[in-house]
Amino acid sequence: MKWMFLLVGIGIGLTWGWIAAHHTVASECERLGGFFVGKKTFQCQQVQSKVGD
């Protein structure tokens, strides 16, 4: 039973971390036009799709 709670907790933690990371990257891209990982800088570009494609 303890293992089930542990696995559920790990699953919740991974899901929360994934959501938080994507939110952080999206907000940094929107605000600064890029994001930083260590000494590397990544530049973001918004892609707009046409309706119906």
Backbone hydrogen bonds in HBPLUS format (Angstrom, degrees):
<---DONOR---> <-ACCEPTOR-->    atom                        ^
c    i                          cat <-CA-CA->   ^        H-A-AA   ^      H-
h    n   atom  resd res      DA  || num        DHA   H-A  angle D-A-AA Bond
n    s   type  num  typ     dist DA aas  dist angle  dist       angle   num
A0005-PHE N   A0001-MET O   3.28 MM   4  6.67 159.9  2.32 150.4 154.2     1
A0006-LEU N   A0002-LYS O   2.95 MM   4  6.19 153.0  2.02 146.5 154.8     2
A0007-LEU N   A0003-TRP O   2.87 MM   4  6.07 161.2  1.90 149.0 153.3     3
A0008-VAL N   A0004-MET O   2.94 MM   4  6.15 159.6  1.99 150.0 155.7     4
A0009-GLY N   A0005-PHE O   2.89 MM   4  6.02 157.4  1.94 144.3 150.9     5
A0010-ILE N   A0006-LEU O   2.89 MM   4  6.14 155.7  1.95 149.8 156.5     6
A0011-GLY N   A0007-LEU O   2.94 MM   4  6.11 158.9  1.99 145.5 151.5     7
A0012-ILE N   A0008-VAL O   2.91 MM   4  6.16 157.8  1.96 150.1 155.9     8
A0013-GLY N   A0009-GLY O   2.92 MM   4  6.10 159.3  1.97 145.8 151.9     9
A0014-LEU N   A0010-ILE O   2.88 MM   4  6.09 160.4  1.92 153.1 157.9    10
A0015-THR N   A0011-GLY O   3.00 MM   4  6.13 161.9  2.04 146.3 151.5    11
A0016-TRP N   A0012-ILE O   2.92 MM   4  6.08 165.7  1.94 151.8 155.8    12
A0017-GLY N   A0013-GLY O   2.94 MM   4  6.06 159.5  1.98 146.2 152.1    13
A0018-TRP N   A0014-LEU O   2.94 MM   4  6.11 156.6  2.00 148.4 154.3    14
A0019-ILE N   A0015-THR O   3.04 MM   4  6.25 165.6  2.06 153.4 156.7    15
A0020-ALA N   A0016-TRP O   2.91 MM   4  6.06 165.4  1.93 152.5 156.9    16
A0021-ALA N   A0017-GLY O   2.94 MM   4  6.03 158.5  1.98 146.7 152.3    17
A0022-HIS N   A0018-TRP O   3.11 MM   4  6.30 164.2  2.14 149.2 153.1    18
A0023-HIS N   A0019-ILE O   2.98 MM   4  6.14 156.5  2.03 149.4 156.5    19
A0024-THR N   A0020-ALA O   2.94 MM   4  6.09 156.5  1.99 146.7 153.0    20
A0025-VAL N   A0021-ALA O   3.01 MM   4  6.24 166.4  2.03 153.7 156.5    21
A0026-ALA N   A0022-HIS O   2.99 MM   4  6.07 164.4  2.01 146.3 151.1    22
A0027-SER N   A0023-HIS O   2.95 MM   4  6.10 159.9  1.99 148.3 153.7    23
A0028-GLU N   A0024-THR O   2.96 MM   4  6.10 158.2  2.01 149.4 155.5    24
A0029-CYS N   A0025-VAL O   2.91 MM   4  6.05 159.2  1.95 150.8 156.7    25
A0030-GLU N   A0026-ALA O   3.01 MM   4  6.15 158.6  2.05 144.8 150.7    26
A0031-ARG N   A0027-SER O   2.91 MM   4  5.95 158.2  1.96 144.5 150.8    27
A0032-LEU N   A0028-GLU O   2.75 MM   4  5.53 163.5  1.78 146.7 152.6    28
A0033-GLY N   A0029-CYS O   2.83 MM   4  4.36 133.9  2.04 113.3 123.9    29
A0044-CYS N   A0033-GLY O   2.96 MM  11  5.46 175.7  1.96 132.8 133.4    30
A0035-PHE N   A0042-PHE O   2.91 MM   7  5.34 144.6  2.04 139.2 150.6    31
A0042-PHE N   A0035-PHE O   2.83 MM   7  5.34 176.1  1.83 170.8 172.0    32
A0037-VAL N   A0040-LYS O   2.95 MM   3  5.32 162.3  1.98 149.2 155.1    33
A0040-LYS N   A0037-VAL O   3.00 MM   3  5.32 155.5  2.06 135.6 133.1    34
A0053-ASP N   A0050-LYS O   3.47 MM   3  5.90 165.2  2.50 127.0 126.2    35
